[in-house]
Amino acid sequence: MDSKVAELLLGFNALNPAQRNEFTLVINRYIEGDLITKDRIVRESRRDFGITKVDLGPTAQVCRYCGK
């Protein structure tokens, strides 16, 4: 199984039943939708949910992108 698929499956399993139903409905709308519908779903999924700051450091690991 691809690592992204496995990660998605773990996230899906962490949802409660109402969230699973919502996820399933959105995925089905995306799969069956036209380009405008797909674009709208993607844009909606990227909207700000009140997160204003993400603190990423310091960590005990080295960044795989910049090496710091």
C-alpha positions as a printed Julia matrix, in Angstrom:
68×3 Matrix{Float64}:
   0.0    0.0     0.0
   1.27   3.46   -0.87
   2.3    5.52    2.18
  -0.1    8.38    1.3
  -3.0    5.95    0.99
  -2.07   4.38    4.34
  -1.88   7.82    5.98
  -5.27   8.76    4.55
  -6.78   5.5     5.79
  -5.42   6.11    9.3
  -6.94   9.6     9.25
 -10.27   8.23    8.05
 -10.29   5.66   10.85
  -9.73   8.46   13.39
 -12.96  10.19   12.35
 -16.22   9.77   14.22
 -19.21   8.34   12.3
 -20.64  11.76   11.37
 -17.26  12.91   10.04
 -16.86   9.68    8.08
 -20.26  10.24    6.45
 -19.34  13.83    5.55
 -15.99  12.71    4.14
 -17.64   9.99    2.06
 -20.22  12.44    0.68
 -17.55  14.99   -0.25
 -15.32  12.37   -1.9
 -18.25  11.03   -3.92
 -19.18  14.58   -5.01
 -15.55  15.13   -6.02
 -15.27  11.88   -7.99
 -18.57  12.38   -9.8
 -18.31  16.17  -10.2
 -17.31  18.32  -13.11
 -14.19  20.52  -13.07
 -15.98  23.43  -11.41
 -17.31  21.21   -8.62
 -13.89  19.63   -8.09
 -12.22  23.05   -7.97
 -14.79  24.33   -5.46
 -14.27  21.3    -3.2
 -10.48  21.72   -3.3
 -10.7   25.45   -2.56
 -13.12  24.81    0.31
 -10.78  22.21    1.79
  -7.96  24.76    1.84
  -9.87  27.52    3.59
  -8.7   28.89    6.9
 -10.24  27.08    9.86
  -8.99  29.62   12.4
  -5.39  28.45   12.38
  -3.28  31.58   12.55
   0.12  30.21   13.54
   1.99  26.96   13.05
   5.07  26.38   15.2
   7.36  23.87   13.51
  10.47  24.01   15.62
  12.74  23.32   17.18
  12.78  19.6    16.57
  15.23  16.82   17.31
  15.41  15.97   13.63
  17.14  17.55   10.66
  14.92  19.09    8.0
  14.97  16.86    4.94
  14.56  19.88    2.67
  17.06  22.46    3.95
  19.33  20.34    6.17
  18.98  22.6     9.21
